């Protein structure tokens, strides 16, 4: 696994220093920022592979930082926060985060989440054979290049959104449960994190133009991809 560049946006000095030390100890290059403003300013010059973002920040709140990043960048975002209520998790994921971890978080857990989210952005992990792009109506899914286009225009997808679409479209018509998608896309086995799946499906549908119906909800089971 290559060395990854992590942008850590965390206002608590003790938590920031602890996570910074732990991630560096595990081989990551870490740039830390105590506020959302500083984090946003560091995004472009440092070009991180992943952003670890607290929500309760002074100045610009973490949710707004997440939304501002998503306006122009699809870098993976992991929210790490003390807010663990369902509504907080859903709002955070709908703001564009790829993963959500509730504090207190062990360094090993955060490390695993970072590795998992980075694997979603690595084309080499999709298989040894190079699949040909598949066309579904106006939608083209290129698994080898990890690019999705709609009517010839690239669809800007966050890593979790892209991996979710790849998982569903791999077998059109097949129903995948939320737990199956959670394990395939996020590499989680904790049943409570199925909220990740629903929030990501909602975001993905919003980006598929006039094709949101290609991802169908199968009530009581999960989701399936419907080829047009």
C-alpha positions as CSV (number, residue, x, y, z in Angstrom):
1,X,0.0,0.0,0.0
2,X,1.4,3.4,-1.0
3,X,1.9,6.2,1.5
4,X,-1.2,8.3,1.6
5,X,-1.5,12.0,2.2
6,X,-4.1,12.7,4.9
7,X,-5.6,16.2,5.6
8,X,-6.8,16.1,9.2
9,X,-9.2,18.9,10.2
10,X,-9.8,18.7,14.0
11,X,-10.0,21.6,16.5
12,X,-9.3,19.7,19.7
13,X,-5.5,19.9,20.2
14,X,-5.2,16.7,22.1
15,X,-7.3,14.7,19.6
16,X,-5.5,16.3,16.7
17,X,-2.1,15.5,18.1
18,X,-3.1,12.0,19.0
19,X,-4.5,11.2,15.6
20,X,-1.7,12.9,13.8
21,X,0.9,10.9,15.6
22,X,-1.0,7.6,15.2
23,X,-1.5,8.0,11.5
24,X,2.1,9.1,10.9
25,X,3.2,6.1,12.9
26,X,1.2,3.9,10.5
27,X,2.9,5.4,7.5
28,X,0.6,8.2,6.4
29,X,1.8,11.7,5.6
30,X,-0.5,14.0,7.7
31,X,-1.2,17.7,7.3
32,X,-3.3,19.0,10.2
33,X,-5.6,22.0,10.4
34,X,-7.5,23.3,13.5
35,X,-10.3,25.1,11.7
36,X,-12.4,24.5,8.6
37,X,-11.0,27.7,7.0
38,X,-7.5,26.5,7.3
39,X,-8.4,23.0,6.1
40,X,-10.1,24.4,3.0
41,X,-7.0,26.6,2.3
42,X,-4.8,23.5,2.6
43,X,-6.9,21.4,0.3
44,X,-5.6,22.5,-3.1
45,X,-1.8,23.0,-2.3
46,X,-1.5,19.7,-0.4
47,X,-3.9,17.6,-2.6
48,X,-4.6,15.0,0.0
49,X,-5.7,11.4,-0.8
50,X,-8.2,11.5,2.0
51,X,-9.7,14.2,4.4
52,X,-10.5,13.3,8.0
53,X,-13.0,15.8,9.2
54,X,-14.4,16.8,12.5
55,X,-17.9,18.3,12.5
56,X,-17.9,20.6,15.5
57,X,-15.3,23.1,14.3
58,X,-15.0,26.8,15.2
59,X,-15.8,29.2,12.3
60,X,-17.1,27.2,9.4
61,X,-18.8,24.1,10.7
62,X,-17.6,20.7,9.5
63,X,-20.8,20.0,7.5
64,X,-20.2,23.2,5.5
65,X,-16.6,22.3,5.0
66,X,-17.7,18.9,3.6
67,X,-20.2,20.5,1.2
68,X,-17.6,23.1,0.0
69,X,-15.1,20.4,-0.7
70,X,-17.7,18.4,-2.7
71,X,-18.5,21.4,-4.8
72,X,-15.2,21.1,-6.6
73,X,-13.4,17.9,-5.4
74,X,-14.2,14.2,-5.1
75,X,-11.4,13.4,-2.6
76,X,-12.6,10.8,-0.1
77,X,-14.0,12.4,3.2
78,X,-14.2,10.5,6.5
79,X,-16.2,12.3,9.2
80,X,-14.9,11.7,12.7
81,X,-17.1,13.2,15.3
82,X,-18.7,12.8,18.7
83,X,-22.2,13.2,17.1
84,X,-23.5,9.7,16.8
85,X,-27.3,10.1,16.5
86,X,-28.9,8.7,13.4
87,X,-29.9,12.1,12.1
88,X,-26.4,13.4,12.5
89,X,-25.0,10.4,10.6
90,X,-27.5,10.7,7.8
91,X,-26.9,14.5,7.4
92,X,-23.2,14.0,7.4
93,X,-23.4,11.3,4.7
94,X,-25.8,13.3,2.6
95,X,-23.4,16.3,2.8
96,X,-21.0,14.1,0.7
97,X,-18.9,12.2,3.2
98,X,-17.8,8.7,2.2
99,X,-17.6,7.3,5.7
100,X,-18.6,8.3,9.3
101,X,-16.9,7.3,12.5
102,X,-18.1,8.2,15.9
103,X,-15.7,9.3,18.6
104,X,-13.9,8.1,20.6
105,X,-12.2,6.3,17.7
106,X,-9.3,3.9,18.0
107,X,-6.4,4.7,15.7
108,X,-6.5,1.2,14.3
109,X,-10.2,1.6,13.3
110,X,-9.5,4.9,11.6
111,X,-6.6,3.4,9.8
112,X,-8.8,0.6,8.5
113,X,-11.4,3.0,7.3
114,X,-8.8,5.1,5.5
115,X,-7.3,2.1,3.8
116,X,-10.8,0.9,2.8
117,X,-11.8,4.3,1.3
118,X,-8.5,4.5,-0.6
119,X,-9.0,1.1,-2.1
120,X,-12.2,2.4,-3.6
121,X,-10.2,5.0,-5.6
122,X,-7.6,2.5,-6.8
123,X,-8.3,1.1,-10.3
124,X,-5.9,-1.8,-9.7
125,X,-8.2,-3.2,-7.0
126,X,-11.0,-3.8,-9.5
127,X,-9.5,-6.9,-11.0
128,X,-6.7,-8.2,-13.2
129,X,-8.6,-8.2,-16.4
130,X,-9.6,-5.0,-18.1
131,X,-13.4,-4.9,-18.6
132,X,-14.9,-3.0,-21.5
133,X,-17.1,0.0,-20.8
134,X,-20.8,-0.9,-20.5
135,X,-23.6,1.3,-21.8
136,X,-27.0,1.6,-20.1
137,X,-29.0,4.1,-22.2
138,X,-27.3,7.4,-21.7
139,X,-25.1,6.1,-19.0
140,X,-21.6,4.6,-19.7
141,X,-19.8,2.8,-16.9
142,X,-16.1,2.3,-17.5
143,X,-14.8,0.0,-14.8
144,X,-11.2,0.0,-15.9
145,X,-10.9,3.8,-15.9
146,X,-13.4,4.1,-13.0
147,X,-15.2,6.8,-15.0
148,X,-19.0,7.3,-15.4
149,X,-20.4,9.5,-18.2
150,X,-24.0,10.6,-18.8
151,X,-24.6,11.7,-22.4
152,X,-20.9,12.0,-22.9
153,X,-20.3,14.2,-19.9
154,X,-18.3,12.9,-16.9
155,X,-20.4,12.4,-13.8
156,X,-18.5,13.6,-10.7
157,X,-18.8,10.8,-8.2
158,X,-17.2,10.5,-4.8
159,X,-15.3,7.2,-4.3
160,X,-18.1,5.5,-2.3
161,X,-20.7,6.6,-4.9
162,X,-18.6,5.2,-7.7
163,X,-18.0,1.9,-6.0
164,X,-21.7,1.6,-5.1
165,X,-22.6,2.1,-8.8
166,X,-20.0,-0.4,-9.9
167,X,-21.3,-3.0,-7.4
168,X,-24.9,-2.6,-8.4
169,X,-24.3,-2.4,-12.2
170,X,-22.0,-5.5,-12.2
171,X,-25.2,-7.6,-12.2
172,X,-28.2,-5.7,-13.6
173,X,-31.4,-7.1,-12.2
174,X,-29.8,-8.8,-9.2
175,X,-31.0,-7.5,-5.8
176,X,-28.2,-6.8,-3.3
177,X,-29.0,-6.3,0.3
178,X,-27.8,-3.3,2.3
179,X,-25.5,-5.6,4.2
180,X,-24.0,-7.0,1.0
181,X,-23.4,-3.5,-0.3
182,X,-22.0,-2.4,3.0
183,X,-19.5,-5.2,2.9
184,X,-18.6,-4.8,-0.8
185,X,-18.3,-1.0,-0.9
186,X,-17.3,0.1,2.6
187,X,-15.8,-3.2,3.8
188,X,-17.8,-2.9,7.0
189,X,-19.5,-5.8,8.7
190,X,-21.3,-3.8,11.4
191,X,-25.0,-4.0,10.6
192,X,-25.7,-0.5,12.1
193,X,-23.7,1.2,9.4
194,X,-26.3,0.3,6.7
195,X,-27.3,4.0,6.9
196,X,-24.2,4.6,4.8
197,X,-25.8,2.7,2.0
198,X,-29.1,4.6,2.0
199,X,-27.5,8.0,2.1
200,X,-25.1,7.1,-0.7
201,X,-27.9,5.8,-2.9
202,X,-29.7,9.1,-2.4
203,X,-26.7,11.1,-3.4
204,X,-25.9,8.8,-6.3
205,X,-29.5,9.1,-7.7
206,X,-29.2,12.8,-7.5
207,X,-26.1,12.7,-9.8
208,X,-27.5,10.4,-12.5
209,X,-29.4,13.1,-14.3
210,X,-32.6,11.7,-15.8
211,X,-31.6,8.2,-14.9
212,X,-32.2,8.0,-11.1
213,X,-34.6,5.2,-11.6
214,X,-31.8,2.9,-12.8
215,X,-31.3,2.2,-9.1
216,X,-34.4,0.6,-7.8
217,X,-35.4,0.1,-4.2
218,X,-36.6,-3.4,-3.4
219,X,-38.6,-2.9,-0.3
220,X,-37.5,-5.0,2.6
221,X,-34.4,-6.3,0.7
222,X,-32.1,-3.7,-0.7
223,X,-31.4,-2.3,-4.2
224,X,-30.9,-3.4,-7.8
225,X,-29.6,-1.8,-10.9
226,X,-32.0,-1.7,-13.8
227,X,-30.4,-1.6,-17.2
228,X,-32.2,0.8,-19.5
